[in-house]
Amino acid sequence: MPTMMNRIPCPLCGSYQHRIFWRSESYPAIGGKVVPPECSPRIPWLPLELALCDHCQHIYQSQPPDERELDAFYEGSYVSANPSPALGGTPPRGLEIFLRAILEATGSTRGRAMEIGAYDGYFLHRLVQEGWQAVGYEPSKMGEIGRDFFNVDIHRDFYRPGKSSEVWDLVVSRYVFEHLSSPVEMLRGVWSELSAEGWLALEVPDMQSRLEVGVLGCFAHEHISYFVSSTLCSLVEAAGFTVRKLSNSRDGLMVVAQKAGRHSETPPGREAAPAGNNAALVRQFLDRREQQKSAFARELNLWDGPRNYYVYGGDSHTTDLLVERWLPASQIEMILDDDPAKQGRVAAGFSIPVVRRDRLPPPGRGLLILSAFGHHDKLYDNVAAWRAEGGTVMRFYPECRLVRPE
């Protein structure tokens, strides 16, 4: 492991003792991996480094951008990795699983629900359909789009505890808490606004499955924390909640919890030895990433066609592919993506156009690279007709492999 360095304290336990295990000297800063064409030349390139807390084993970004920069970004042109139903996209496949877990836990209970980071309003819309009186907070422009499309109550603003006098029976948040610099403080604020025995449901990226596989696209400036099951439970329990359900998959890491007694004033991880062994997980990630990189180079050398490349997937995985120079950006003609919110934009920092899948040139003119993790198999199936016509595809998972037409 690289040498210990001091940057920001651990967001979970407040310790300054950590070890840097991954660093990029220059990485396109601040989220949305695709941006309007005119914005790409102005994207700053900043160092990006990840640390493992020696005390509680939490994995986090040790030198994040200034909070004002992040706030300005979210209020602007943020585009999620998941296609938006409000813009013609398909609802994320894990969303109904998350909703079902909430309904199973709460039973026949219905009441006032609040969503932190409502994005396009689709999940809020589903809560209303299930009988909840639901309100959402969303600082990006997608909140306005979703409010009009789904006719739901979304405030275009950041949620901050104490802004409302409401008492909630359920608070939900999907893919928000990894962005927060003070997640413990935020959850303790949520605790104070919940009714007695009120419910909390959180979903964040599942870093364990990604680190085990050595996935590209794991890290980003806008993500401060990288949770595994043990550290997400530590966060929730320190804020005064009792975990009722915990599950993880490629779709995400999910916890449903219920308000218990008063929250602890002691940061998580300070009372006892940390749960889990994230140091071993980090070593596995680094080893696996090197194996994948070697395999990718080997398989790419087997491609004897034109050195034109098309990348399918316009998100963090593709950004890492370009930043780490697994593939020359100058030889990528286009990035395909099925999300209408991304089409017409360009790869942040690289200005490669993002287009619809039907813009894919005929087989024989170049190699198609599937650049995704959670949706990798779906992307492969989506180009079945193109492959049947003679197209060659580079797969990443479960192994880097050149798949020629049969």
N, C-alpha and C positions, 0 to 999 in steps of 0.2 A: 504494500500500500504506500502511496506517496506520503511525503512528510506532512505533519500537522501544520495547519495554518489557521489564523484567526480572521474571520470576516464578521458576518452578523451572527448573533446567538441562534441556537436551535429554536425554531418556532414552536416546538412542542414542550421542551423542558427548560429552555433558557440557558443551557450550558454553552460556553464558548469553546469547549474542547471537541474538536472534530478533525477528521482527516479528509482531504480532497482526494477523490478517486477518479474523477473524469473532468476534463477541461478542454474547451475549444477556445483558442486565442481570439478568434473573430467569428461571430455568429450573428445572422440577421436578427435584430432586436425587436422584441415586442410583438409576439403572437401572430394572429391571423396569417397563416402561411401563404395566403394569396392576397393581393392588394390591387386597387385600381392602378392601371399602367402609369399614371402620372406620379403615383406615390413611391414606386419601387426605387427610383434613383435616390430618394431622400431617406430610405431606411438606414438607420445607424447600424454599424457592426460593432458589437461589444463582446468582451470575454463572457463565456458562460461556464460556470464551474459547479460541480456537484460534490456534496460532502456527506459523510456518515458521522452522526453524532456519537462520540465515545460513550456518552452517559446513557442515553435512552435508545440508541440504535436507529433514530429517525434519519431518513434520507431527505436532504433538502438542498435548495440552491443557496450557496453560501455568500454570493455577492450579487443580489438581484438589482434590477434597475430601480431608480428613484420611484417612490410610490406615486408621485404626481404624474410621471411619464406613463405609468400603467393606467391610472385613472383616465387620462386624456385618451389613451388608446381604446379603452372599453366604451367610452362615450362616443367614439368615432365609428370606424368601419370594421369592427370586430366581426369575424365570420367563424362560426363553430365548425369543428371537424364533421359534425353530423348534418346531413341534409335537412332542410327545413320544410315541413309540410305546408307552411304558409307561402312558400315560394315554389311549390310543386314537387318537392322532394318527398322521399319515403320516410316515415317516422323511424327513429333509431330502433333497432330490433330489441334492445334491452329495456326499452321504456315500459312496455306492458308487463315485463317481469317485475320491474321495480314497483309499478302500480299495484300489481297483484299482491306483492309482499306487504305493502302498506294496508291494503284492504283486509288481508288475512289477519294482520296484527290488531287492527282497530275494530274488527267485527262490524257490528251494526252501528257503531258510533259515527255520527256525522256532526259537523259544526263548522267553526271558522278555521280555514286553512290559509297559510301564507307560503309562497314560494320565493326563495332567495335566488335570484338569477333566473328569471322566467324565460329568457331568450325569446323565442318566437311565440310563446303562449300555448303551445300544443299540450304540454303536460297540465297546465292550469285548466285548459279546456276539458281534458279528460277527468280531472278532479271534479269539475262542475257537473259533468255528465254523471258522475257517481254519487252526486248529492251533496257535495261540499260547497260551502260559500267560500270562494277562493279569491285571493288577491295576490298579485305578484309585483316584484321589484326587478327592473332590468334597465341598466344604464345605456345600453347600446341602441342603435336605431332599430334593431330587430324587435324590440319591445313595442314600438309604435306600429310596426307592420303586423305583429301578432295580435295586438289589441284590436285593430280594425278587422283583421281577417277572421279571428275566432270570437270576436265580441266578448272579450274577457277584460277584467279589471287589472291593468298593468300600469304601475307608476314608472315613468322613465327616470329612474334615480337609483343610486346605491342604497341598499338596505343597511341601516345602522340601528342597533338596539336603542330604544327610547324615542324613535322618531314618531311612533304611533302610540296612542293610548289603548289600542286593541289588546285583547287577550286571545291568544290562539289555542286551538285544540290540536292543531297539527302544523308543524313547520317542515317543509321539504326543501331540499337543495340538491341539484344535480350538477356535478362538474363545476363547482364553485370553490370549495374549501381548499383545493390544491393551489388556488390563486392567492390565498390570504396570507398576509404577513403575521397576523395574530389570530390564528384559528381558535385557540383556547379562549381568548377574550371574547371573540364573537359568539361562540357557543354558550358561554356563561351569560351573555346578554340575551340570547334566545331563551335560555332556561328561565330567566326572570319574566319573560313575556308569555310563557306557556301556562295554560290552566293546570290545576292539580292533576297529576297523572296524564298530562298531555303527551303527545307523540312527536318524535323527531325521526326523519328519514333522510339519510345522506347517501349520495353516490359520488365516487371519485374514480379516477383511473386506477386500475389494479396494477401496481408496479411489480408485484411478485411474478405474475405470469410473463410480463414483459422482460424483466431482468433475467429470469430463468432461460428465456429463449435468446436473449441478446438482441432485442429488437432495436432497429433504427427508429429514430423519432421519439425516443423516451423523454427527452429533456427539452425545455423551452424557457425563455426568459420570463414568461408570464406565469409559469408554474413555480411556486415557492416550495411547496411540500410534495413529497412522493410517498404515498401511503402504501403500506402492506397491512394485512389483517391486524397484527398486534399493535401497530402504532395508531391505526384508526380507532380501535377499541380504547386505547389509552386516552386519546383525545376526548372521546365521548364520555367515558367514565369520569374523567377529571372535571368535566363540566356539570356533573350531577345527574347523569342518565344511566339507566340500566339497559344493557344490550339485550334485545329480545330475538333478533335475527341478524346473522352475518353470513354473507356469501360472496364469492368472487368468481370471476370468469373473464374471458376476453371482453365481454361487454362492460365490465366494470366491477368495482368493489363496493358493496352495498351494506349499509347497516340500518336497521330499524330499532329504535330505542325509546324508552319511556322515562318521563321525568321521575326522579326518585327524590331523596332528601336533598339537603343543601349540598351545593357543589363544594369540592375541596379547594382550599386556597393554595395548596401546594402544587407546583407544576407536575405534570405526569412524568413518571420515570424517576422522581426524586425519592419516593418513599421506599422503593424496592428495586431489586435487580431488573434490568429490562427484559421483556419477553422476546423470544425469537433470537435469531442470529443473522442479522442483516449483513454482517461482515462477510459471511460465507456466500450469501446471495450476491453481493457486489463482486466478489472474486469470480463467481460463476458467470456473471454478466460480462465481465471483461474478457474472460477466456472464450466465451461463446461468440462475442462480437468479433474477435480476431479470427476464429474459425470461419465465421460467415464471410468475412471480408476476403479471406484466402479462397474460399469456394466460389465467391462471386467472380473474382479475377480469373480463376481457372475456367469457369463456364463461359465467361465473356470471350475468352480467347478461342473458344470452340465455334463462335459465331463467324461464319465465312461470307456473310452477305454484306450489303452496303452499311457503312458505319453511320447510319442514321438511326436515332433512337427516339422512341415514343414512350413516355412514362404514364402509366395509368394510376392516378391517385395524387390529389393535390393537397397534401397535408404534411405533418411533421416528418413522416418517414421520408418523403421526397426531399425535404429541406436538408435532412442529414445526409442523404445520398449525395447531394450536390456539395454541401459544405465539406464533407470528408473526402470528396473527390474519388468516390468509387467509380464515377462516370464523368467524363468531361461535359460540363454544362453547355459548351459551345456546340456539341453534337446532338443535343436534345432539341428536336424540332417543335415538340408540343407536349403539353401535359393534359391528359384526358381526365375529366371528372364528371360524375353524374349529378352533382349538386348544382342546380341553377344559380345559387348564390355565388358560386365560384367561377362560373363560366363568364368569359369576357374580362377576367382579371389576369394577373400575371404572378409568377412565383416571386415572393418577396425577396428582393436583393439580387435576383437573377433575370427578371423580365421575360421569362419564358411564358408564352401564352397558354392559358387554360381554356380548353374547348370541350364541346360535347363529344361523347364517344363516337357518334356517327361521322366525325371528322377524321377518324383513323384511316390513313391511306391503305390502299389494297395490299394484300400480302406480297412479300418479296422486295418491298421498297425500304424496309427497315426492321429493327427488332423492337418488340413491345415488352416493356419491363413493368411487372406488376409491383407497385410500391405502396404497400399497406400491410397492416398486421391483422387487426380484428376482422376486416372484411376481405381478407386475401382470397379465400375460396370463392366468395361471391364474385369478385372481379374476374377470376379465372373462368367461372361459368358464364359470365356476361359476354365474354369474347369467344364462346364456343363456335359460333358460326364463322367468325374470322379465322379461327384455328383450323376449322374443317376445310376452308378454302386454301390452306397452305401457309397460314401465318405461324411464325415462331415466337414463343413467349419465354421470357426469363422469370422464373418463380423465385421467391425468397424463402417461403416457408412450406413445409417443415424444414427443407434444405434448399440452398441456392442451387437451381437446376435449370438448364436450358431444355425447353420442351419443344421438340420439333414436330411438325405435322406427321400424323401416322400414315 
